[in-house]
Amino acid sequence: MKNAASSSSNPPLTATTADSPERPSGTGGEPARDMVSRSLDGERIRRRLATACRGWQIEVVDATGSTNLDLLARLRENASCAPTVRAAMQQTAGRGQRGRAWQSVPGDSLTFSLAYVMPGGPAELAGLSLATGVAVVEGLSDLPLSAPHALGLKWPNDVLLRGGKLAGILIETVPAGVGRIGVVIGIGVNLRHAGDVAKRIDNATGAPLSTGAATVVIPATPPAALESVLPAPDMSSVLIALVQRLAAMLDRFAEHRFSAFRDDWEAMHAYGGASIRVIEHGRDLLHGVALGVDSQGCLRVATDEGERVIASGEVSVRLLDTSGAPGTQGVR
């Protein structure tokens, strides 16, 4: 995967910034530093985002049901509210794609949402989830990762690390008056303990889906955690890095739409050139080779019958041949 993080001039961030609070500890300070890295420091976050997010509301709370639902309700009450970031240490009703629960534990996952009112309507939002993925990869690449080249994007909503799912994206909208639409982007990032995430996903998985003649189990993309390329990731620093890139992305998308991000997304496409299966409602829709995306962010797939273009929705993508090392196919 080509590293596209150089598209703007944000300086690299350290894993624990110099203005991080240091708390004394009777055991040499390590437990205190670990506690700091596993929590959100609202004051530091607001201070570090003051320039990149001028005019934004920055909210950090201990717990809520869903940061997405919180911001959707706010936009319904006031469609003219300022752009907002809302982060929570714990979400008791966090959601992923297709209504799935986001499996998270305080300190092990970073979960937050952004609210932003865009000009235009739903048609102008085509490709926004892909542009969001680009911004997430760029933000993570601003951190001192040991292997930033191991990051990639899986169409349409996942950020991968060495083939495992590192982060998920959920976008929801609400009307915001004539010629405007309110957008809420929810993001969850696995910071630690990918194995524990996998167990929670397995425990939450329902019965296999029936395809009529037979029952087929299509395994989910295994989880990954940031700690494999960034030891003891500092939650506040990760949030700052991501929000800086996301705020810039939203301003740019509002003006130029997906065309401004298409080349970067193609460079980050983890499955580019790989054999894939496209799945809809638990059934194989088609097999082919992933080519890239079109101007609207739809997936282009080469099949024996010619090129097919797949819109998002109830569709997901998996590698067809998983015999090789995870995450090696199509990573550039």
N, C-alpha and C positions, 0 to 999 in steps of 0.2 A: 504494500500500500504506500502511495506517495504521501508524505506528511504535508498537509495543506495548512498547517498552523501559522505559516508565515504571511497570511493574507492581511493581517493587521499588525500593529506595532505594540501590542500588549507585552510588557516585560515578563520574563520567566518568573514564576512564583516558587518560593521555597516551600517545602512540605510543612514546616511550622514557621510562620513569619516572625520577624524580630520583635513585633509588638504583641506577640502572644503572651498571655499572662503566665507567669511561672509561680506555682504554689509550692510552699515547702512541704516536705514529707519526712516522716521519721524513718523511712527506708530508702534514703538516698534520692528521693525525688521522682523515681520512675513511675510509681502509681499515680502521682499527681499529674505528671506529663501525659500519661495515658488517659486520665480522666479528661484533661483539656482537649486532647486530640479526638476524643469520642463524644464531644459535645459541641453545640453551636454557641458561639460568643456573639450575641446580637450587636453589642457596641462595636466590636472590631469589624464585623461584617459591614455595618452601616458606614463606618469610617473609611474602609477600603473601597467601598462602592460609591462614595460620594461624587466622584468625578465621572465615572463611566455611566452611572445611573442618576444623573442630576434630574430632579423632578419626580423620581420614582419613590414609592412607599416601600420600605424594606421592613418586613415583619418576621420575627422569629418567636415561635411559641413552643412550649413544652409538648403539648399534645392537642390533637384535634381529630375530628372524624376523617375528613378528607380536605386537603388544601385546595384541590380542584373544585370541590363542591362549595367551599367557603368563598372562593373568588367568583364562581359562577353566580352565586347568590348576590354578591356585591355588585356585579355588573348588571344584574337584573334590577337592582334597586337604583343604581346610578350609572348609566351608560357613559357618563362623562368623567368617571373617576380616573385618577392618575394611574399610569402603569404601576403594577404592584408585584413584588416578590413576596411570597409567603412560604416560609420553611418551618417544618415541625420536627422535633426530635422523635415523635411517635404519631403515626396515623392509625387510628383504630378501624377505619373503613377505607383505607387506600385501595385504589382500583387500577388495574392494567387494561390491556386491550380485551375486547369482547366480554367485559364485565368481570374478568378474573380479579381476585384479590391480589394486591401486591404483597409478596411475602417479605416482611421486613422486621428487624429487631433494632431498638434504639442503640445507636453507637455503631452498629454493623452496616446500616444502610443510610444513605442520604436521600430524603424525599422532600420535594418542594414544587411549587407551581408559580407560574407567571401569568398575569392578566395584562392584556394589551388590546386597545381598540384600533382596528385597522380600517383604512378606507376601502370601499368596495363591498363585495358580497361574497357568498360561499365559493363561487367559481374562481375568484381571485386568490383563494387560499390553496389552490392546487400546488402540491409539492412542499407545503409548509413543514410537514413532519420530516421530510428529507433534509430541508434546510436546517431544521432544529438538530438533526443528527450530526450534520457538518459542524455546527457550533459546539456541540457537546464534545466531539473528537478534538476540535481545536482547543477548547478550554482545558480538557484533560492533558493535551500535549503541552500546554503552558506550564504544567507541573513537572518537577524533575523525575519523570518516569525513567526506569531503566530500559524500557523497550517501547517507546512511543509508536514504532512501526508495527507493533502487534495489535494496535487498535484498528477496527474496521467497522463498516456499516452493512447491516442486513436489511434489505428492503422489506417493509417500508419504515419500521419504527424501532429497530433494535441497534444498539451499539455493542459490538463484539470485542472481546479481548482473547486472542489466541483461539478463536472459534467459539468461545463460551459467551453467554449473554451477560454483559457487564451492566448495561443500563437499558431502561425501557422508556418510551415516550407515549403519552396519551394527550391528544388534542381535542378539546370540546369548544363549542361556539354558542353564542347567544346573540340575538338581534340587538343592535345598538343605535337604532335610528336610521333615517334615510341615508343611504350611501355609506354606511359604516357597519362593521361587525365586530363583536367582542370575542376575543380569543383567549382561552385559558390553556396553557401548556403545562402538563404535569410530567415530572421527571423523577425517576427512581434510579439510584446508582448503588450497586453492591460494593461496599468498602472492604468488608472483612468476611471470613468464614464462608466461603463458597459452598463447602460441603454441607454446612448447616442449612443453607438456602435450598440446596438440592433435596434434603430430607423433608423440608417443609413443603416444597412443591409436590414431592411424591405423596405425602400424606394428604394433600389437598386435591389431588387429581381424582376425578370421578371415574366411572366405568368407561371402558373403551367404546368408541363410537361405532355404530353398525353401518356398513355400507350396503345392506340389503342381503346380498348373497353370502357375505362373510363379514367378520368383525376384524378390523385392522387397527392396530395400535401404532400410532406415529409418535415417537418420543419427542418431547420438547427439547429445544436447544439447551444444553447444560449451562448452569450458571458459572460466572467467573467473578472474581473480586479484585478490586484495585490494589489490595495489599501485595499481590503477586508481582507488581511492577513498581510499587511505591510503599515501602515498609512503613507501618504505623501511619496511615494516611490521616491527616488532620482535617476533620470534617468542615471546619470553617474555611480553611484555605481552599478546599475542593469547591465549596459553594461559591466563594468569591471568584475563582477562576472560571467557573461555568457561567455565572450570571453576567460577568463582563462580556463574554462572547455572545451570550444569548441576547442581551440588550442591544448590542450592535447589530446582530442578525435581524432582529425584529424591525429596527429602523430601516435597514437595507432592503429587507423583504417588502416592506410597505411601499417602497419606491420602485424597486426593480423586479419584484416577484421571483419565481424560482429560477429564471434564466441566469441570475447572478450567482447561483450556487450549483448549477448542474455540473460544471466541470470538476469542481471540488468533490461533489458526491461521487462522480464516476471514479475519481482517483482513490477514494476511500472504500469503494465497493468491494466487500470481502469475498463475494461469490462471483465476481466478474470472470467470465470464461469458464466457469465450473458447470458441471452437469447438476441440474436441480430438479426437484419435484415441486409443483405448485399445488397446494392443498386448499380445498374449500369445503367447509362444514365436515371435516374429517375424511373427505374423499379425495383421491388423486384427481386433480383437474387436468394436468398435463405434465409431461417430462420434456426437458430440453436443456439448452445451454443459455445461461444468463448472459445477456449482452450489455445491458445498461438500462438507462431510463430515457423517456422522451421528454419533450419540453414541458409536459404537464406532471412529470414525476411518475408516470406509469412505467411498469417494468416491461422491458423488451426481452422476449425469449425466442431463441431459434429452435424450431421443432422440425420434425421430418416433413410436416405439411407446410412449412414456411414460418415466417416470423409472426409471433403472437404478441399482443400488447395487453398487459394485465393491470387493471385498476385495483386499488386497495379495497378495503372493506372487510369481508369475512374471509380473506385469503391470507395464507402464510406460505413461507418458502423454507425448504430444507435441502441440504446437499443430498444428491441422489447416491453418490459414491462416497461413503464415509470410511473406506479402508485405509486412506492415508492419514497422516497426522492431523489432528484437529486444527482447523484454522489456516491450513497451508494452501488450500485451493483458492485461487483468485486473489490472494492478498498481494498487493503491489507495493 
